[in-house]
């Protein structure tokens, strides 16, 4: 959906830059992770008030020597969000799943 005054929705491109920590909390396999940083807007969207947003991302996961799977939530603090009732708010988020396989070179 578009923002007020737009005829269609537009994509928002970002470049994230973040740093964080990873701490194994049980049996050296289960971990919690937290990252913080900034998301820099790369597209010119009319109603993006700020070109840079605070980026926060907590995660939980499970890792072995070869497999790493995690669930994370990423929150972009300063980007506009169009609510279902048509009002405009700030802050968008996304949920992600990460599956990685490690191998020897």
Secondary structure, DSSP 8 states (H G I E B T S, - for coil): ---TT-SS-----EEEEEEEEEEEEETTTEEEEEEEEEEEE-S--TT---SEEEEEEEEEEEE-SSEEEEEEEEEEEEEEEE-TTS-EEEEEEEEEEEEEE----
